[in-house]
Amino acid sequence: MWDKFDNFTCLPEQNTTCSPAGYPAYVVNASCAEHVKIGIDFARKHNVRLNVKNTGHDYLGRSNSPGSLSIWTHHLNKITYNEGQFKLQGSGKVISGNSFTVGGGSQMYDIYAAADKHNQTIVGGGAKSVGVGGYITGGGHSILAPRHGLAADNVWEMEIVTPGGDILTVNEDQHPDLFWAVRGGGGSTFGIITSATLKSYPSPKVTGVTIMIITDPKESFVFDLITYIVSKMPSLMKQGFSGYNIITKGMEIPIEEPGIPDRVAGFMGKCILQDVDDPEAVSKAFNPINETIQKRWPNKVQFYTTLEQYDSFLAWFDKNYDTNQAGGSSYLVSRLLDGEVLTGNTEALKNALQVGMSGSSSAMEAFMVGGKGVQEATPRGGSNAVNPAWRTAYVHACELLDHL
């Protein structure tokens, strides 16, 4: 949880200075849609503040509410594979393709593991414990999104419990307004997801690429270097790369390598290519970038790439999932960056990055999770409530601040 938004509620650590004031007064441990309905009906009847929590990944602390009745969806976790086709409830329309129907409390790793048994995968989150319900309602970016669209773009049907206590199955033909709204319209807003049917894809062979393009933080060209690398992200994504990256004006090196100083500036990331047979694909993409860097700043920048091959997405995920804690004592600020922002005006981009890494912040996350798959996505029903900025974005940039 993020304590600043949660009244500094107690963390599970004995020595933490805290208050219990941010916690719900009572919790409904829901294991079926009827349990969710009972909780909603009780809260509505007695005018009690209602709160919904699955895994608690909400960065703004909304999965906790002081004095509330909380509905815990964690045990809505049944996972069913639908091979070949899926019939929508109500209209009976048949959608061709493979899918998984998952409980609204299912966690990413459990879905990935279940899908892998059928040589499939879904568009999902980067941490094992991300819960599917909140993830879908937020849009759901993914390292697979540049190929297949956001998670919300891959939903075929959902069961939700509305604020009025109705248990509804929503899809493009049945309650299409709710189906549109819940896919990206915000968590705990239009109803509580108790199950969702998600399109699945053949699990790709993955080339994992670890990249470091680094220099001494004292060098005067640090932001010129960072700006140049960031400006190349759309080009890299058009060549099939996606991934999670950090850009920094100066931070401790996260890994120990001979010859690398303790503090560095520049770019560090983990990227992937999917189903690529060309063994030279990585060098073809990055050699021109390195050549330009060495011409501009000769012998001042170190460039490292390491490759590892994986037979499936789950095999890659098992070694590269997000191990960071889901909360911390920081404010999260983010922006979606389109091609014009990234490539149109280098000086403006440089100035924006300098402002972003001023004050208490020395680094930003630059996730390559937009691009073609997101921009050209065709959600069921024609559209959904995902932030329209995603439809032109390449990069999701995030920053953590100690204070505003």
Residue, then its C-alpha position, 0 to 999 in steps of 0.5 A: m500500500w502507499d502510506k501517504f494515501d492510506n493515513f500511514t496505516c500499519l505495515p506488517e512490520q513490528n517497528t513501523t511507526c503507524s496508525p490502524a486508522g486506514y483499515p476497513a472495519y469489516v471484511v467480506n471474504a468473497s468466494c462467489a458472486e453471491h457473497v459480493k452481492i450480499g456485501i454490496d446490498f448490506a453497505r447500500k442498505h446501511n449507508v456504509r462506505l464500501n471498499v474492494k480489494n483483491t491483491g492491494h496493488d493500487y498505487l493510490g491506496r484505494s484498496n483500503s478505506p478507513g471504517s469501511l466494509s471491504i469486499w475481498t475478492h482474492h478467492l474468486n480464483k477459478i480458471t477455465y480454458n475455453e479451447g477453439q471458441f467461446k459462446l457469449q451469454g445472451s446472444g449466443k454469438v460464437i467467438s472463434g479462438n482460444s480463451f480463459t475464463v478466470g475469477g476476478g481475484s485470479q493472480m497473474y502467475d496462476i493464469y500464466a501457469a494455467a495457460d502455459k499448460h495449453n501452450q498459451t498465454i494472455v496479455g497480463g501484468g509484470a508481477k506475479s501477484v497482480g490481480v486480474g480484476g483491478y488490472i483490467t479496469g485500469g486498462g492493463h499494460s503489458i510487455l505483450a501489449p505492443r503485439h496484442g493490445l492492452a488487457a482491456d482490449n482482450v476481454w470477451e465477457m465479464e460477470i460483474v456485481t453492480p452497485g445496485g446488487d445485480i449480478l450481470t454478465v456483460n459483453e458486446d451484445q448484453h449490457p454493452d454500456l457496462f462492458w465498454a465502461v468496465r474495460g479501462g474505466g477505473g477500478s471499483t467504479f462501475g461494479i465488482i468483477t467476479s469473472a472475466t473471459l480473456k482472449s489467449y494467444p500461442s505462447p511465444k518463443v522469447t529472446g530476452v535482452t538485458i541492456m545497459i547504456i551508461t556513462d559517468p553521472k558527472e559527464s555534461f552530456v548525460f541528458d543528451l545521451i538519455t534523450y537520444i536513447v529515448s527518442k529511439m524507442p519508437s523505432l525499436m518498438k517497430q522492430g518488435f522490442s518491448g520492455y521495462n526500462i529505467i533512465t537515470k541521471g545518476m544511481e547505484i548500479p543494480i548489478e555487479e559487473p567488472g569495470i562498471p562504476d558504482r554509480v552510473a547515468g543513462f539507460m538500463g532495461k529488460c526487453i524482449l523479442q517474440d518469435v524471432d528467428d534471425p540471430e542478428a535481430v538484436s545487433k541489427a537494431f542496436n548497432p546503429i544506436n551504439e555507432t551514433i553514441q560512440k561518434r558523439w561521445p567517443n570512449k565516454v559511454q559503455f554499451y552492454t547487451t546480453l541475450e537469453q533464449y526462452d521456449s515460452f513466455l512463462a519460462w521468460f517470466d519465471k526469471n524476469y518477473d517484477t520483484n519489487q514490493a507493491g507499495g512504498s512511501s512515494y507519490l507516483v506520477s506518469r505520462l503516456l508519450d506518443g511518437e511526436v513527443l519522442t521524436g519530433n522536438t529533441e530539445a523539448l524532450k530533453n527539457a522535459l526529461q530534465v524537469g522530470m528528474s529534478g529535485s528528489s528524483s534521479a530516475m524515471e521508468a520508461f516502459m515500452v508497452g504501447g506501440k502498434g498492438v495498442q494503437e491498432a487494437t480492435p476491442r470487442g464491441g468496437s471500443n472500450a473506456v481505456n484512456p484514448a492517449w494509449r491509442t497513440a502512445y509508445v512509452h508509459a513514463c513513470e516517476l516516484l516522488d518523495h513529495l509533491 
